Structures are given as C-alpha cells and as structure tokens.
Amino acid sequence: MAAINWHGVYPAMLTPFYSDDSIDFDMFEKNIKAQADAGVAGIIIAGSLGETSTLTLEEKTSLLVFAKKVLNGTLPVIVNIAEQATKVAVNCAIEAEKNGADGLMMLPPQRYKADDRETVAFIKAVAQSTSLPIMIYNNPYDYKIEVTLDMFEELAALPNIQAVKESTRDVTNLTRMKNRFGDRFKILCGVDTLALEELALGADGLVAGLVDAFPKETVVMYNLMKAGCYQEAVAIFRWFLPVLELDIQPKLVQYIKLAATQTGIGTEFVRAPRLLLEGAERERILGIINKAISTRPQLS
C-alpha cells in the first residue's frame, strides 16, 4: 500500500461518463495521469464530485481497482464513504480495504440528521471495521451534521482516524482544532475558495475540486504557500478565484466537469438526476472557464 502522510494536494476525482451513462475509464486514466504528473499527493475517488450518490458499490470498486492499476503504487488511492446505514458503510470500508484502498474519507450518516452520539457511533463502527487510515469529511454546510471538537475528542481514541477535510467554511475552526489537538489530526482544507487562508493558518493539505481541471496550477499554488512565497501564491489565486468559485455552487459537479472538458482531461456527461448544462447558464460558465484558460499564469 502507498503511505498517506496527509500533506499536499488530494484531488476529489470526477467520475467521467460516456453519453450512454457508462464510466469512461480512458478519460479517468487521462485525468489520473495529469494529476500524478502535476505532483498531487494522492487521489480521492467516489466523493461528492465523483457523484458518489449515483454510483453502485460495484462501480466504486471498479474505479478503485482501475486507479490502483494506473498508479501502480506510486500514489495512495483514498475511497470516500457516504452512506445512510451503518452496516452499509462498514461493508463499504471492508470492501475498499479488500480491493486495495490505501485510505478512506468518510462523511457522517446521510439523509438522517444524526445527533452527536449517533454520529460518533457511526464513525467509530466504520473505523473499527478496518485498519485503513481515515479522514473525516466535516461539511455541515452541505450535509447538515457538524463533527464538533468534543466529538473529535472521542474519536481521537481511534488511531486510524488521522485527518479532517475541513469544510465548515469557518476558517477559525482550523485554529480551534490546532489549539485543542495540536498535530493529532492533520487538517486539509476542503473548500477551494478558502485554500490560501487555511494554508496560511497551518492547514496541512488541500482536498481540491478545480484541481480536476487545473492540476498544475493547484499544486504550484500549494507549494508556493508552503515555501513561504506568499505573493507568488496570491498572484495565482487571484487568477484562479473566478473558477474556484464554481466549487461552492449547487451544480459544482456539472461546472467542474465542464472545466475539465475544456482543459482536455474530462467529459461533460453527468448521471441523472443531474443534467447537462444548457443555454445561457452553460454559456456563462463557459465564459468563466475559457477566460481562465486564455489567461493561465506562466508557471516556473
């Protein structure tokens, strides 16, 4: 297995489809290789951007096995778990480990708004079913359940719970976590538009979305911040912001897939109930993307 140190850029990978709704593994491979060439630290499959809610377990397993084959141990492959039943989530974790996953990212229970005790029990059940390292995806903005500091206090007893995808959209939460737990949990910024602020506050890495379309720019921006080259990183961020804002919209999947299509490493097709963009909306998003492409910064 490839080791995970929870530093660097981790793309939340898109799941490319053909027009007939089947998975486009050729394009999946092309994007994986673009990410690896850019210098990402690992990849995350079947997340929100990967349209996890529309994928079967068999499809998630096939994406995992394929990604492992493409990367051949050079980078870790992390599988997202987003389920509504504890026993289903546990089974997903067991299947992921059986099929070679290097780590897991997991959300609290889906559809049911579990309370704190129920959420902790859910996460513990999954963590205790596997030896894989786990990153908790903390996104109360979209998924309505917050993993609080007191809940992390309980979860800290499980050594394979190692990292947090910080998507509360409250940048001060990162400092609260660091103040309370030190380096017990690695913190990865999970909101593209907050990347620079959270890196400046000590985030260990990024779980990024627009990296799916612009891998080199994302990795260079991260590396500049970690090297203390603040002004150079800000220059990239200011160019990047209009497309980064596509990551915080309800149609982020359609928007980022369109961006990856325009940069040649994705397909536009989505799985219903999502539909292809059309009309004025599609032209507006294309305008944002194509302006970014035409003004891409020179990277040294």
Residue pairs with C-beta under 8 A, 6 or more apart in sequence:
1 73
1 76
1 100
1 102
2 42
2 71
2 73
2 74
2 75
2 76
2 77
2 102
3 76
3 102
4 41
4 42
4 76
4 78
4 102
4 103
4 133
4 162
5 41
5 186
6 135
6 162
6 163
6 186
6 188
6 204
6 205
7 41
7 186
7 204
7 205
8 39
8 40
8 41
8 42
8 205
8 206
8 219
8 222
9 39
9 40
9 41
9 205
9 206
9 208
9 211
9 218
9 219
9 222
10 40
10 41
10 42
10 43
10 44
10 78
10 188
10 205
10 206
10 207
10 208
11 35
11 40
11 43
11 44
11 207
11 208
11 209
11 211
11 212
11 215
11 218
12 44
12 47
12 48
12 49
12 50
12 80
12 207
12 208
12 209
12 212
13 28
13 31
13 32
13 35
13 43
13 44
13 45
13 47
13 49
13 50
13 67
13 212
14 31
14 49
14 50
14 212
14 253
14 256
14 257
14 260
14 266
15 23
15 28
15 45
15 46
15 50
15 51
15 55
15 59
15 63
15 271
16 23
16 24
16 27
16 28
16 31
16 257
16 266
16 267
16 269
17 23
17 24
17 267
17 269
17 270
17 271
18 24
18 267
18 269
19 269
21 269
21 271
21 272
23 59
23 62
23 63
24 267
24 269
25 66
27 265
27 266
27 267
28 63
28 66
28 67
29 66
29 70
30 265
31 212
31 260
31 265
31 266
32 43
32 67
32 70
32 71
33 70
34 215
34 265
35 43
35 211
35 215
36 71
36 74
36 75
37 215
38 211
38 215
38 216
38 218
38 219
39 219
39 223
40 75
40 211
40 215
40 219
41 75
41 76
41 205
42 75
42 76
42 77
42 78
42 102
42 103
43 67
43 71
43 75
43 76
43 77
43 78
44 50
44 78
44 79
44 80
44 105
44 207
45 60
45 63
45 64
45 67
45 77
45 78
45 79
45 80
46 52
46 55
46 60
46 63
46 64
46 79
46 80
46 82
47 80
47 82
47 105
47 137
48 80
48 82
48 142
48 252
48 253
49 209
49 212
49 252
49 253
49 256
50 63
50 80
51 253
51 270
51 271
51 274
52 60
52 80
52 82
53 82
53 110
54 271
54 272
54 274
55 63
57 91
57 92
57 95
60 79
60 92
60 96
61 95
61 96
61 99
64 77
64 79
64 96
64 99
64 100
64 101
65 99
65 100
67 77
68 77
68 99
68 100
71 77
76 102
76 103
77 100
77 101
77 102
77 103
78 101
78 102
78 103
78 104
78 105
78 135
79 92
79 96
79 101
79 103
79 104
79 105
80 104
80 105
80 106
80 107
80 137
81 89
81 92
81 93
81 96
81 104
81 105
81 106
81 107
81 126
82 106
82 107
82 110
83 89
83 92
83 109
83 110
84 109
84 110
84 111
84 112
86 109
86 121
86 122
86 125
86 126
89 106
89 109
89 122
89 125
89 126
90 125
90 126
90 129
93 104
93 106
93 126
93 129
93 130
93 132
94 129
94 130
96 104
96 130
96 132
97 130
97 131
97 132
101 132
102 132
102 133
103 132
103 133
103 134
103 135
104 126
104 130
104 132
104 133
104 134
104 135
105 134
105 135
105 136
105 137
105 165
105 207
106 123
106 126
106 134
106 135
106 136
106 137
107 137
107 139
107 143
108 114
108 119
108 122
108 123
108 143
108 145
108 147
109 118
109 119
109 122
109 145
110 143
113 144
113 145
114 122
114 145
116 148
116 150
116 151
119 145
119 147
119 151
120 151
120 154
120 155
123 136
123 147
123 155
123 161
124 154
124 155
124 158
126 134
127 134
127 155
127 158
127 160
127 161
128 158
130 160
131 160
132 160
133 160
133 162
133 163
134 160
134 161
134 162
134 163
135 162
135 163
135 164
135 165
135 186
135 188
135 207
136 147
136 152
136 155
136 161
136 163
136 164
136 165
137 165
137 167
137 190
138 146
138 147
138 164
138 165
138 166
138 167
138 168
138 190
139 165
139 167
139 168
139 190
140 146
140 168
141 167
141 168
141 169
142 167
146 168
147 155
147 164
149 176
149 177
149 180
152 164
152 177
152 180
152 181
152 185
153 180
155 161
156 181
156 184
156 185
161 185
162 185
162 186
163 185
163 186
163 187
163 188
163 204
164 177
164 185
164 186
164 187
164 188
165 188
165 190
165 207
166 173
166 174
166 177
166 187
166 188
166 189
166 190
166 191
166 198
166 203
167 190
167 191
169 191
169 194
171 194
171 197
171 198
171 201
174 187
174 189
174 198
174 201
174 202
174 203
175 201
175 202
177 185
177 187
178 187
178 201
178 202
186 204
186 205
187 198
187 202
187 203
187 204
188 203
188 204
188 205
188 206
188 207
189 195
189 198
189 199
189 203
189 205
189 206
189 207
190 206
190 207
191 198
191 247
191 248
192 208
192 209
192 210
192 244
192 245
192 247
192 248
193 241
193 244
193 245
193 247
193 248
195 206
195 208
195 221
195 222
195 237
195 244
196 221
196 225
196 233
196 234
196 237
199 206
199 222
199 225
199 226
200 225
200 230
205 222
206 218
206 222
208 218
209 246
209 247
209 252
209 256
210 218
210 240
210 243
210 244
210 246
210 247
210 256
210 259
211 218
211 219
212 256
212 259
212 260
212 265
212 266
213 243
213 256
213 259
213 260
213 262
213 263
213 265
213 266
213 289
214 240
214 243
214 259
214 263
214 292
214 296
215 265
216 299
217 236
217 239
217 240
217 296
217 297
217 299
218 240
220 236
220 299
221 233
221 236
221 237
221 240
224 230
224 232
224 233
224 236
225 233
235 297
236 297
237 244
239 292
239 295
239 296
239 297
240 292
242 288
242 291
242 292
243 259
243 288
243 289
243 292
246 252
246 255
246 256
246 259
246 285
246 288
246 289
247 256
249 255
251 274
251 277
253 270
253 274
254 268
254 270
254 274
254 275
254 276
254 277
255 277
255 285
256 266
257 266
257 267
257 268
257 269
257 270
258 268
258 277
258 282
258 285
258 286
258 289
259 266
259 289
260 266
260 267
261 267
261 268
262 286
262 289
262 290
262 293
263 293
268 276
268 277
269 276
270 276
276 282
277 285
